[in-house]
Amino acid sequence: MAANKSFQKIMKTVNITRVTSDAELMGIQQLQTENLRKFIDAQEADSQGFLMAEYSLEFLQSMHQASPSIIAKDGEKVVGYALVATQAVREEHDLLADLFNTIDKTQFEGKTLMGAAYVVVGQLCVSKDYRGQGLVQQLYGHFRESLETEYHFCITDVAQANARSLKAHKNTGYQVIDTLSYGGIGWDIVLWDWRK
């Protein structure tokens, strides 16, 4: 019972919105750094998931200018995010460039996705203290509400070794449509069909 009350208290204080300031972008970068695979041990990576791509503040600003990302805030603290990556920034980061190029060659329902109206989730992360409370689904819900009039599909990739993340994506509605190898790691490319 006490855990349930704690959960309700946390969820009441969290606000899901789009990025509006450099301070929020710095909050994203801080949360990202805390969860990079290179900074956490193998046991934590296996149980909690991890991030691989490291984005500079300049790149986050570029993403924001193209289309502001979705964040979860508790007061002024960024406790979760889903980065919006559009075609405008596809060549500004090697991993994203490879992902966009692979997506463009991938078929879905018998058609190549090149030229399709899709947006990419550049990265998703929830702070350790806020996991297991439905924030992934809330971030993705706001992501969809904000962008579904512009795009038919939401696509991202998940490290195949990151079982926790793949499960969260499938629970949201994503399906695996292809794979990608980058940096010696296998990735599942997952698609969420917003037309349904």
Steps between C-alpha positions, in 0.01 A plus 500: 500500500780744590674430168176577314464834682862583419436417134190723492688786661782481246263480204304807620819706499617395152403716203539379140571781254721608210841660545490881528844597635873431497473415871271209406745390229776501763269288720466254212877488458552442875250212505658357186849504653375320812366214287768452233615139471862601549421643845293217649593144592384192311251393768327839496502505120331158492235581759432869434593554135753749366573767241764476228485826303656808658364834376668837543305802621543651154339196338214503752445869416493414129243225562293743710503764226372244248230362734504528882542174687265358763607514864371394841572752775464478875509865597793637302682167474490301175421140604428354158515581131420381149712683244336602172732440203376626164647484151651845566756355745558158349856570383617671821571180699652177363264260677193697393630526143543121486154451649330736252689343208399149610137606553489647149594156358266304727164372382183518703177350367669440165617860448841657556494762776709751304275799444247380760385745765698376799667651805778337700535479877864603535516356852275430796596496867327505839686582822566198723280637779201531264510164320219247515235771532376524141711800397616334176138465387423858611800639312404306189136601537599867499744432216214362292252774597755765402608351167239261357348765273840532326611137491356153432773304674722537804824301469801440720762238574566302814824320584424129483679456833259749662210266574331744741481770233373264230223379733396860579488583129290195415262587785454843342409355161829469314585200286844385380535560124876466437843486662808720483862449605686803630806525721523122527148485648181350356191724502134425436323764292148540636199677349181635656223538243307817586243443226330236718 
